[in-house]
Amino acid sequence: MLAYLLNLDRSTDRLQHMTEQFARIGYPFVRIAGVDGGGFTESELREFAARRPLHAPWSAGLAGCLLSHLKVWRIIVEAGEPFAAVFEDDVHLAMDLRALLNSTGWIPPDADVLRLEANSRMILKPGITITVAPARQLHQAVSGSWGSAGYIISRRAAESALSAPESWHHSPDTFLFKPGNTPFAATLRRYQVKPAVCIQDMLLKGADSSMKSLVESKWAALLAKREKQPSLLKRLLSRNRKEPVPFLP
């Protein structure tokens, strides 16, 4: 399958990092120029946010992030392949990711999105071993999750995402992976690769990370606020055991 890399024109250091990552695993990628939210005027950002009331407040960086993912989903639909992989430009890749990208036979027919990256905790159904990468298992996701730095999306799901009402729009990870926060995510059959085959630099290296998030620090406060909001999903999480999704290089 095609692997797409979202990368801002000004982030040449991150492009170099990802070029080295893909060269190390021996897999080609297609660079997609990300939408730089820094180019928004205040009035443009207000108009953008007014059409997308589920998420507030919208920072310029987060708006650009969503538009970047919408851009690559359009390209995936136009390419016509059944599945494609999408990566942001601050991840580390496991060697056997190549085996997953080389084949679609391991992907369940009903899969809409498959998360490839590590996560602190999720509720997952019992998994099955991925034959092309025996160190990994594939689990259907029960709980939602943050993070859209590495995932596989079906052309069907990408087309649905593009036709979803703007009023359902949210940050890319919430839009795809958090059914308790937006109606669109609730329409998707979501899976998780465990152990994960990619991880963001800031999660791998912590305070020593050289690639901090380009989305403004307001996002962290917004996440904390959202986690305090009651929802059916949060009640579900409280009745189930959450397990970590580690990264295995």
Secondary structure in CASP SS format (residue, H / E / C, confidence):
PFRMAT SS
TARGET T0000
AUTHOR 0000-0000-0000
METHOD secondary structure of the structure
MODEL  1
M C 1.00
L E 1.00
A E 1.00
Y E 1.00
L E 1.00
L E 1.00
N E 1.00
L C 1.00
D C 1.00
R C 1.00
S C 1.00
T H 1.00
D H 1.00
R H 1.00
L H 1.00
Q H 1.00
H H 1.00
M H 1.00
T H 1.00
E H 1.00
Q H 1.00
F H 1.00
A H 1.00
R H 1.00
I H 1.00
G C 1.00
Y C 1.00
P C 1.00
F C 1.00
V E 1.00
R E 1.00
I E 1.00
A E 1.00
G C 1.00
V C 1.00
D C 1.00
G H 1.00
G H 1.00
G H 1.00
F C 1.00
T C 1.00
E H 1.00
S H 1.00
E H 1.00
L H 1.00
R H 1.00
E H 1.00
F H 1.00
A H 1.00
A H 1.00
R C 1.00
R C 1.00
P C 1.00
L C 1.00
H C 1.00
A C 1.00
P C 1.00
W C 1.00
S C 1.00
A H 1.00
G H 1.00
L H 1.00
A H 1.00
G H 1.00
C H 1.00
L H 1.00
L H 1.00
S H 1.00
H H 1.00
L H 1.00
K H 1.00
V H 1.00
W H 1.00
R H 1.00
I H 1.00
I H 1.00
V H 1.00
E H 1.00
A H 1.00
G C 1.00
E C 1.00
P C 1.00
F E 1.00
A E 1.00
A E 1.00
V E 1.00
F E 1.00
E C 1.00
D C 1.00
D C 1.00
V E 1.00
H E 1.00
L E 1.00
A C 1.00
M C 1.00
D C 1.00
L H 1.00
R H 1.00
A H 1.00
L H 1.00
L H 1.00
N C 1.00
S C 1.00
T C 1.00
G C 1.00
W C 1.00
I C 1.00
P C 1.00
P C 1.00
D C 1.00
A C 1.00
D C 1.00
V E 1.00
L E 1.00
R E 1.00
L C 1.00
E E 1.00
A C 1.00
N E 1.00
S E 1.00
R E 1.00
M E 1.00
I C 1.00
L E 1.00
K C 1.00
P C 1.00
G C 1.00
I E 1.00
T E 1.00
I C 1.00
T C 1.00
V C 1.00
A C 1.00
P C 1.00
A C 1.00
R C 1.00
Q E 1.00
L E 1.00
H E 1.00
Q E 1.00
A E 1.00
V C 1.00
S C 1.00
G C 1.00
S C 1.00
W C 1.00
G C 1.00
S C 1.00
A C 1.00
G E 1.00
Y E 1.00
I E 1.00
I E 1.00
S E 1.00
R H 1.00
R H 1.00
A H 1.00
A H 1.00
E H 1.00
S H 1.00
A H 1.00
L H 1.00
S H 1.00
A C 1.00
P C 1.00
E H 1.00
S H 1.00
W H 1.00
H C 1.00
H C 1.00
S C 1.00
P H 1.00
D H 1.00
T H 1.00
F H 1.00
L H 1.00
F H 1.00
K C 1.00
P C 1.00
G C 1.00
N C 1.00
T C 1.00
P H 1.00
F H 1.00
A H 1.00
A H 1.00
T C 1.00
L C 1.00
R C 1.00
R E 1.00
Y E 1.00
Q E 1.00
V E 1.00
K E 1.00
P C 1.00
A E 1.00
V C 1.00
C E 1.00
I E 1.00
Q E 1.00
D H 1.00
M H 1.00
L H 1.00
L H 1.00
K H 1.00
G H 1.00
A H 1.00
D H 1.00
S C 1.00
S C 1.00
M C 1.00
K C 1.00
S C 1.00
L C 1.00
V C 1.00
E C 1.00
S C 1.00
K H 1.00
W H 1.00
A H 1.00
A H 1.00
L H 1.00
L H 1.00
A H 1.00
K H 1.00
R H 1.00
E H 1.00
K C 1.00
Q C 1.00
P C 1.00
S C 1.00
L H 1.00
L H 1.00
K H 1.00
R H 1.00
L H 1.00
L H 1.00
S H 1.00
R C 1.00
N C 1.00
R C 1.00
K C 1.00
E E 1.00
P E 1.00
V E 1.00
P C 1.00
F E 1.00
L C 1.00
P C 1.00
END
